[in-house]
Amino acid sequence: MFVSRRSFLKWPAVMWALTRLFPVHASEQVTSQVTDATLGAWFDTLIPADETPSATQLGVDRMMLAVERRDPDYRIVLDFGRKWLDKQARAQGAADFAALDATDRGAIAARAAAAGDSPEYYFFLSTRDEAFAFYYQQPESWPGLGYGGPPQPLGYMDYMRKPTNTVDG
């Protein structure tokens, strides 16, 4: 699916404008047990457990909630996403997004990814990118990539030798 640069930049601008029209006061608590469960289920849908832990097992949901507490603009994005996810789940007969099974949650995520130029698509992109950044900065996620970790603190012990071309031998 092709998304133009103009439409890609339009939704962050719309979300920013909404934050100016409807400011969220620091005293307001937009998170609750239910909505945090919704976000946890969302992040586990984006990054499920396989040979590596799931997003919530590595605390991605808690990191995202910390960002939300510091950034009122991002709070609006996450609050919109919570409401949209729970609305999608209720349309399928579930109490909330967390109550759905993995297949149904995946279908909703796929719908958000295919939504094109919409707030749902922006929610999907922004949370996916942030979740991946938080997830893959943790060493517990590296084995799934086949990555053993950075060479530091020991460094490249053969730094004084000329690099070899591993393709030619």
Phi and psi in degrees as GROMACS dihedral restraints (atoms count N, CA, C in turn):
[ dihedral_restraints ]
;  ai    aj    ak    al  type     phi  dphi    fc
    3     4     5     6     1   -90.6    20    10
    4     5     6     7     1   131.0    20    10
    6     7     8     9     1  -123.7    20    10
    7     8     9    10     1   123.3    20    10
    9    10    11    12     1   -70.7    20    10
   10    11    12    13     1   158.1    20    10
   12    13    14    15     1   -61.4    20    10
   13    14    15    16     1   -39.0    20    10
   15    16    17    18     1   -61.5    20    10
   16    17    18    19     1   -46.0    20    10
   18    19    20    21     1   -72.0    20    10
   19    20    21    22     1   -31.0    20    10
   21    22    23    24     1   -65.3    20    10
   22    23    24    25     1   -37.0    20    10
   24    25    26    27     1   -84.1    20    10
   25    26    27    28     1   -16.7    20    10
   27    28    29    30     1   -67.3    20    10
   28    29    30    31     1   -44.3    20    10
   30    31    32    33     1   -68.6    20    10
   31    32    33    34     1   -38.3    20    10
   33    34    35    36     1   -60.6    20    10
   34    35    36    37     1   -36.5    20    10
   36    37    38    39     1   -66.0    20    10
   37    38    39    40     1   -40.0    20    10
   39    40    41    42     1   -63.8    20    10
   40    41    42    43     1   -45.0    20    10
   42    43    44    45     1   -62.6    20    10
   43    44    45    46     1   -40.3    20    10
   45    46    47    48     1   -62.5    20    10
   46    47    48    49     1   -43.5    20    10
   48    49    50    51     1   -61.7    20    10
   49    50    51    52     1   -38.9    20    10
   51    52    53    54     1   -63.3    20    10
   52    53    54    55     1   -35.1    20    10
   54    55    56    57     1   -66.9    20    10
   55    56    57    58     1   -29.0    20    10
   57    58    59    60     1   -79.1    20    10
   58    59    60    61     1   -33.5    20    10
   60    61    62    63     1   -77.1    20    10
   61    62    63    64     1   -38.1    20    10
   63    64    65    66     1  -126.1    20    10
   64    65    66    67     1    75.1    20    10
   66    67    68    69     1   -66.3    20    10
   67    68    69    70     1   146.0    20    10
   69    70    71    72     1  -100.5    20    10
   70    71    72    73     1   121.7    20    10
   72    73    74    75     1   -81.2    20    10
   73    74    75    76     1   147.5    20    10
   75    76    77    78     1   -60.1    20    10
   76    77    78    79     1   -26.4    20    10
   78    79    80    81     1   -75.2    20    10
   79    80    81    82     1   -17.2    20    10
   81    82    83    84     1   -77.9    20    10
   82    83    84    85     1   134.6    20    10
   84    85    86    87     1  -104.2    20    10
   85    86    87    88     1   107.0    20    10
   87    88    89    90     1   -93.8    20    10
   88    89    90    91     1    -8.0    20    10
   90    91    92    93     1  -101.3    20    10
   91    92    93    94     1   150.9    20    10
   93    94    95    96     1  -148.4    20    10
   94    95    96    97     1   178.8    20    10
   96    97    98    99     1   -57.9    20    10
   97    98    99   100     1   -43.7    20    10
   99   100   101   102     1   -66.6    20    10
  100   101   102   103     1   -48.0    20    10
  102   103   104   105     1   -69.0    20    10
  103   104   105   106     1   -33.2    20    10
  105   106   107   108     1   -67.2    20    10
  106   107   108   109     1   -34.8    20    10
  108   109   110   111     1   -65.3    20    10
  109   110   111   112     1   -36.9    20    10
  111   112   113   114     1   -62.3    20    10
  112   113   114   115     1   -47.8    20    10
  114   115   116   117     1   -65.0    20    10
  115   116   117   118     1   -39.6    20    10
  117   118   119   120     1   -59.5    20    10
  118   119   120   121     1   -44.7    20    10
  120   121   122   123     1   -64.6    20    10
  121   122   123   124     1   -36.9    20    10
  123   124   125   126     1   -62.8    20    10
  124   125   126   127     1   -47.5    20    10
  126   127   128   129     1   -68.2    20    10
  127   128   129   130     1   -33.8    20    10
  129   130   131   132     1   -71.5    20    10
  130   131   132   133     1   -22.6    20    10
  132   133   134   135     1   -73.5    20    10
  133   134   135   136     1   -40.3    20    10
  135   136   137   138     1   -70.3    20    10
  136   137   138   139     1   -39.2    20    10
  138   139   140   141     1  -132.5    20    10
  139   140   141   142     1    83.6    20    10
  141   142   143   144     1   -77.7    20    10
  142   143   144   145     1   164.9    20    10
  144   145   146   147     1   -74.2    20    10
  145   146   147   148     1   137.7    20    10
  147   148   149   150     1  -141.8    20    10
  148   149   150   151     1  -119.0    20    10
  150   151   152   153     1   -76.1    20    10
  151   152   153   154     1    -9.2    20    10
  153   154   155   156     1  -119.5    20    10
  154   155   156   157     1   163.0    20    10
  156   157   158   159     1   -66.1    20    10
  157   158   159   160     1   161.5    20    10
  159   160   161   162     1   -76.5    20    10
  160   161   162   163     1   173.4    20    10
  162   163   164   165     1   -59.5    20    10
  163   164   165   166     1   -45.4    20    10
  165   166   167   168     1   -71.7    20    10
  166   167   168   169     1   -28.6    20    10
  168   169   170   171     1   -65.6    20    10
  169   170   171   172     1   -27.0    20    10
  171   172   173   174     1   -98.7    20    10
  172   173   174   175     1     7.5    20    10
  174   175   176   177     1    79.3    20    10
  175   176   177   178     1    19.9    20    10
  177   178   179   180     1   -60.6    20    10
  178   179   180   181     1   -39.2    20    10
  180   181   182   183     1   -62.1    20    10
  181   182   183   184     1   -40.6    20    10
  183   184   185   186     1   -67.1    20    10
  184   185   186   187     1   -37.3    20    10
  186   187   188   189     1   -65.7    20    10
  187   188   189   190     1   -39.2    20    10
  189   190   191   192     1   -68.1    20    10
  190   191   192   193     1   -37.0    20    10
  192   193   194   195     1   -66.7    20    10
  193   194   195   196     1   -32.6    20    10
  195   196   197   198     1   -66.6    20    10
  196   197   198   199     1   -40.2    20    10
  198   199   200   201     1   -62.9    20    10
  199   200   201   202     1   -42.3    20    10
  201   202   203   204     1   -60.1    20    10
  202   203   204   205     1   -40.0    20    10
  204   205   206   207     1   -67.0    20    10
  205   206   207   208     1   -32.7    20    10
  207   208   209   210     1   -83.9    20    10
  208   209   210   211     1   -25.8    20    10
  210   211   212   213     1  -122.8    20    10
  211   212   213   214     1   102.0    20    10
  213   214   215   216     1   -62.2    20    10
  214   215   216   217     1   -30.5    20    10
  216   217   218   219     1   -66.0    20    10
  217   218   219   220     1   -42.2    20    10
  219   220   221   222     1   -70.9    20    10
  220   221   222   223     1   -27.8    20    10
  222   223   224   225     1   -59.8    20    10
  223   224   225   226     1   -39.5    20    10
  225   226   227   228     1   -65.7    20    10
  226   227   228   229     1   -40.5    20    10
  228   229   230   231     1   -62.6    20    10
  229   230   231   232     1   -47.7    20    10
  231   232   233   234     1   -67.9    20    10
  232   233   234   235     1   -37.1    20    10
  234   235   236   237     1   -65.3    20    10
  235   236   237   238     1   -42.7    20    10
  237   238   239   240     1   -58.3    20    10
  238   239   240   241     1   -46.4    20    10
  240   241   242   243     1   -62.0    20    10
  241   242   243   244     1   -42.5    20    10
  243   244   245   246     1   -57.9    20    10
  244   245   246   247     1   -49.4    20    10
  246   247   248   249     1   -63.8    20    10
  247   248   249   250     1   -42.5    20    10
  249   250   251   252     1   -65.2    20    10
  250   251   252   253     1   -43.6    20    10
  252   253   254   255     1   -62.6    20    10
  253   254   255   256     1   -45.5    20    10
  255   256   257   258     1   -66.2    20    10
  256   257   258   259     1   -35.4    20    10
  258   259   260   261     1   -64.7    20    10
  259   260   261   262     1   -41.7    20    10
  261   262   263   264     1   -62.8    20    10
  262   263   264   265     1   -39.2    20    10
  264   265   266   267     1   -68.0    20    10
  265   266   267   268     1   -42.4    20    10
  267   268   269   270     1   -63.5    20    10
  268   269   270   271     1   -33.3    20    10
  270   271   272   273     1   -64.8    20    10
  271   272   273   274     1   -22.3    20    10
  273   274   275   276     1   -97.3    20    10
  274   275   276   277     1     4.9    20    10
  276   277   278   279     1    91.9    20    10
  277   278   279   280     1     7.5    20    10
  279   280   281   282     1   -95.5    20    10
  280   281   282   283     1   158.6    20    10
  282   283   284   285     1   -67.7    20    10
  283   284   285   286     1   -41.1    20    10
  285   286   287   288     1  -159.2    20    10
  286   287   288   289     1   179.1    20    10
  288   289   290   291     1   -61.6    20    10
  289   290   291   292     1   -37.5    20    10
  291   292   293   294     1   -65.2    20    10
  292   293   294   295     1   -23.9    20    10
  294   295   296   297     1   -80.1    20    10
  295   296   297   298     1   -11.7    20    10
  297   298   299   300     1   -76.9    20    10
  298   299   300   301     1   157.0    20    10
  300   301   302   303     1   -81.2    20    10
  301   302   303   304     1   170.7    20    10
  303   304   305   306     1   -60.4    20    10
  304   305   306   307     1   -35.7    20    10
  306   307   308   309     1   -65.7    20    10
  307   308   309   310     1   -45.6    20    10
  309   310   311   312     1   -67.6    20    10
  310   311   312   313     1   -38.7    20    10
  312   313   314   315     1   -64.6    20    10
  313   314   315   316     1   -39.3    20    10
  315   316   317   318     1   -63.4    20    10
  316   317   318   319     1   -36.8    20    10
  318   319   320   321     1   -65.5    20    10
  319   320   321   322     1   -38.2    20    10
  321   322   323   324     1   -68.2    20    10
  322   323   324   325     1   -41.2    20    10
  324   325   326   327     1   -62.3    20    10
  325   326   327   328     1   -40.7    20    10
  327   328   329   330     1   -64.8    20    10
  328   329   330   331     1   -36.7    20    10
  330   331   332   333     1   -64.5    20    10
  331   332   333   334     1   -41.9    20    10
  333   334   335   336     1   -65.2    20    10
  334   335   336   337     1   -40.2    20    10
  336   337   338   339     1   -66.5    20    10
  337   338   339   340     1   -30.0    20    10
  339   340   341   342     1   -95.4    20    10
  340   341   342   343     1     4.3    20    10
  342   343   344   345     1   -71.2    20    10
  343   344   345   346     1    -9.6    20    10
  345   346   347   348     1    68.3    20    10
  346   347   348   349     1  -134.5    20    10
  348   349   350   351     1   -82.7    20    10
  349   350   351   352     1    80.1    20    10
  351   352   353   354     1  -152.4    20    10
  352   353   354   355     1   163.0    20    10
  354   355   356   357     1   -61.4    20    10
  355   356   357   358     1   -34.4    20    10
  357   358   359   360     1   -62.6    20    10
  358   359   360   361     1   -40.7    20    10
  360   361   362   363     1   -66.3    20    10
  361   362   363   364     1   -43.2    20    10
  363   364   365   366     1   -63.2    20    10
  364   365   366   367     1   -41.2    20    10
  366   367   368   369     1   -58.9    20    10
  367   368   369   370     1   -47.1    20    10
  369   370   371   372     1   -58.0    20    10
  370   371   372   373     1   -51.1    20    10
  372   373   374   375     1   -62.2    20    10
  373   374   375   376     1   -48.1    20    10
  375   376   377   378     1   -67.5    20    10
  376   377   378   379     1   -41.6    20    10
  378   379   380   381     1   -72.6    20    10
  379   380   381   382     1   -36.3    20    10
  381   382   383   384     1   -62.8    20    10
  382   383   384   385     1   -47.7    20    10
  384   385   386   387     1   -63.3    20    10
  385   386   387   388     1   -44.3    20    10
  387   388   389   390     1   -64.7    20    10
  388   389   390   391     1   -43.2    20    10
  390   391   392   393     1   -63.3    20    10
  391   392   393   394     1   -43.2    20    10
  393   394   395   396     1   -62.8    20    10
  394   395   396   397     1   -41.4    20    10
  396   397   398   399     1   -61.9    20    10
  397   398   399   400     1   -46.3    20    10
  399   400   401   402     1   -66.7    20    10
  400   401   402   403     1   -38.3    20    10
  402   403   404   405     1   -67.7    20    10
  403   404   405   406     1   -50.7    20    10
  405   406   407   408     1   -81.0    20    10
  406   407   408   409     1    -2.0    20    10
  408   409   410   411     1   -83.8    20    10
  409   410   411   412     1    -4.8    20    10
  411   412   413   414     1  -100.4    20    10
  412   413   414   415     1   130.9    20    10
  414   415   416   417     1   -56.7    20    10
  415   416   417   418     1   -26.8    20    10
  417   418   419   420     1   -65.8    20    10
  418   419   420   421     1   -20.0    20    10
  420   421   422   423     1   -87.9    20    10
  421   422   423   424     1   -13.7    20    10
  423   424   425   426     1   -68.8    20    10
  424   425   426   427     1   -35.9    20    10
  426   427   428   429     1   -57.5    20    10
  427   428   429   430     1   -32.0    20    10
  429   430   431   432     1   -65.9    20    10
  430   431   432   433     1   -21.3    20    10
  432   433   434   435     1   -92.7    20    10
  433   434   435   436     1    -8.5    20    10
  435   436   437   438     1    75.5    20    10
  436   437   438   439     1    22.8    20    10
  438   439   440   441     1  -105.2    20    10
  439   440   441   442     1   124.0    20    10
  441   442   443   444     1   -84.5    20    10
  442   443   444   445     1    -9.8    20    10
  444   445   446   447     1   118.1    20    10
  445   446   447   448     1   169.7    20    10
  447   448   449   450     1   -70.5    20    10
  448   449   450   451     1   155.8    20    10
  450   451   452   453     1   -72.8    20    10
  451   452   453   454     1   -13.6    20    10
  453   454   455   456     1   -82.2    20    10
  454   455   456   457     1   152.3    20    10
  456   457   458   459     1   -86.7    20    10
  457   458   459   460     1    -7.1    20    10
  459   460   461   462     1   -72.8    20    10
  460   461   462   463     1   -31.4    20    10
  462   463   464   465     1    85.8    20    10
  463   464   465   466     1  -176.4    20    10
  465   466   467   468     1   -85.7    20    10
  466   467   468   469     1   107.6    20    10
  468   469   470   471     1   -69.7    20    10
  469   470   471   472     1   -18.4    20    10
  471   472   473   474     1  -104.5    20    10
  472   473   474   475     1    31.2    20    10
  474   475   476   477     1   -60.5    20    10
  475   476   477   478     1   -25.2    20    10
  477   478   479   480     1   -82.3    20    10
  478   479   480   481     1   -10.8    20    10
  480   481   482   483     1   -90.3    20    10
  481   482   483   484     1   152.8    20    10
  483   484   485   486     1   -66.4    20    10
  484   485   486   487     1   136.7    20    10
  486   487   488   489     1   -62.2    20    10
  487   488   489   490     1   145.0    20    10
  489   490   491   492     1  -106.4    20    10
  490   491   492   493     1   151.8    20    10
  492   493   494   495     1   -85.1    20    10
  493   494   495   496     1   110.5    20    10
  495   496   497   498     1   -72.1    20    10
  496   497   498   499     1   -18.8    20    10
  498   499   500   501     1   -73.4    20    10
  499   500   501   502     1   -42.7    20    10
  501   502   503   504     1   -86.6    20    10
  502   503   504   505     1   -13.7    20    10
